[in-house]
């Protein structure tokens, strides 16, 4: 019964994506450029950071938690990677990539330890970490972007070749697709994944069934932090700088994408495929708004409205489940 409900949620998200695309295509002037391989490549490229971060956020939300520090972690890790590449002599691309991702994992571990071992509320812990992460990012960057060699190999991760054609896609797109497949299998076919759902459904029952809830929570937030660190690396590659002010509001886009994809903020429900569709919806909304020539403030109003509607949809789903 539960799997059928999640399948319906995912199909509903897919229908929502088609509706959003259809609405923008009603404008004949927009449709000519909107439904092109070039524009689809742009949308996929713009989706990468949200999609990768949504992989981590899906685990957290399914387990009944939340992480508001995501945007700050992406900004901080992008600064860490950029500083390593800007150092004289510069670090190797492999070293910079590994350290950047591990930095995100370390922050996730701190969040998870405070939540699981300190028995603190995820909302409060990650809200505090949001401020800490953003402040450390600005401190390390000296309140300015960190510039490094634009020819650094890591910049190829998000480089757009043949911009007028759909193929080839940036390496970052394939990384996101590959990780999504792996995480879908992990959440559905492994003991770790089953424990994630069990904790989100009923933490007390999961504990009585022998699930090591505290260790599991630390593992969830640490793994999610690694995805956020990778998101920071891809953000750095896309912007070709380390930006301490980047990722503002990113956590809201990611949370909205996960909820639109069928996850419940109460925990116990969600899917990787649904979250990926939600991420596409958010990217299409921004891309379509740009195509329509709407000002930035209008786009922010639209995205804010979508977030509220997503939370309302979550409440409706909970009511039906009840």
Secondary structure by P-SEA (a helix, b strand, c coil): caaaaaaaaaaaaaaaaaaaaaaaaccaaaaaaaacaaaaaaaaaaaaaaaaaaaaaaaaaaacccccaaaaaaaaaaaaaaaaaaccccccaaaaaaaaaaaaaaaaaaaaaaaacccccaaaaaaaaaaaaaaaaaaaaccbbbbcccccccccccccccccccccccaaaaaaaaaaaaaaaaacccaaaaaaaaaaacaaaaaaaccaaaaaaaaaaaaaaaaaaaaaaaaaaaacccccccccaaaaaaaaaaaaaccccccccccaaaaaaaaaaaaaaaaaaaaacccaaaaaaaaaaaaaaaaaaaaaaaaaac
